């Protein structure tokens, strides 16, 4: 396996792939926090009586929509990053196997 010299366009593609991976991490953390809020914090507040059950249900409904949008964004970012990596790797590593 021999790495060839990287050109300016290769570095640009690597920067784009890196940006996608950082965005993936941010969206993943955000979606996880929304999930924790909808399934841990709000039910806990309802159980302790800090908020009413009806208000808890009203608060959880939009969080489900945000979580669904986050999962859709995660799927799109993973697919896009995979396609970028599959486009970039063969040009960087012409011989992946002996």
C-alpha positions in Angstrom: 0.0 0.0 0.0 1.7 3.2 -1.2 0.4 6.7 -0.5 0.8 9.0 -3.5 1.6 12.7 -3.2 -1.5 14.7 -2.4 -2.6 17.5 -4.7 -4.4 20.7 -3.8 -7.7 19.2 -4.9 -7.1 16.1 -2.6 -6.5 18.5 0.3 -9.7 20.3 -0.5 -11.6 17.0 -0.5 -10.0 16.0 2.7 -11.1 19.3 4.3 -14.7 18.7 3.1 -14.7 15.2 4.5 -13.3 16.5 7.8 -16.0 19.1 7.9 -18.7 16.5 7.4 -17.3 14.4 10.2 -17.3 17.4 12.6 -20.9 18.2 11.6 -21.8 14.5 12.1 -20.4 14.7 15.7 -22.3 17.9 16.5 -25.6 16.6 15.1 -25.1 13.3 16.9 -24.5 15.0 20.3 -27.5 17.3 19.7 -29.8 14.5 18.8 -28.6 12.5 21.8 -29.3 15.5 24.1 -32.8 15.9 22.7 -33.4 12.2 23.2 -32.3 12.5 26.8 -34.4 15.5 27.4 -37.5 13.8 25.9 -37.1 10.4 27.6 -35.3 11.2 30.9 -35.7 14.8 32.1 -39.3 15.5 31.2 -40.7 12.2 32.6 -38.6 12.7 35.7 -40.1 16.2 36.2 -43.6 14.7 35.7 -42.9 11.9 38.2 -41.7 14.3 40.9 -44.7 16.6 40.3 -42.7 19.6 39.2 -44.7 19.8 36.0 -48.2 18.5 35.2 -48.5 15.3 33.0 -50.4 17.2 30.4 -47.7 19.9 30.1 -45.1 17.1 29.9 -46.8 15.5 27.0 -47.0 18.9 25.3 -43.3 19.5 25.8 -42.3 16.0 24.5 -44.2 16.3 21.2 -42.0 18.9 19.5 -38.9 17.1 20.8 -39.9 14.0 18.9 -40.0 16.0 15.7 -36.6 17.5 16.4 -35.2 14.1 17.2 -36.7 12.7 13.9 -35.1 15.6 12.0 -31.8 14.9 13.7 -31.9 11.2 12.8 -32.7 12.2 9.2 -29.8 14.6 9.2 -27.5 12.0 10.7 -28.4 9.6 7.9 -27.8 12.1 5.2 -24.5 13.2 6.6 -23.3 9.6 7.0 -24.2 8.8 3.4 -22.6 12.0 2.1 -19.4 11.4 4.1 -19.2 7.8 2.9 -19.6 8.8 -0.7 -16.9 11.5 -0.3 -14.5 8.9 1.3 -15.2 6.3 -1.4 -14.4 9.0 -4.0 -11.3 10.2 -2.3 -9.6 7.0 -1.1 -8.9 5.3 -4.5 -7.2 8.4 -5.8 -5.1 8.7 -2.6 -4.2 5.0 -2.4 -4.1 3.5 -5.9 -3.1 0.1 -4.6 -5.3 -0.9 -1.6 -4.1 -4.5 -1.8 -0.9 -6.3 -3.0 
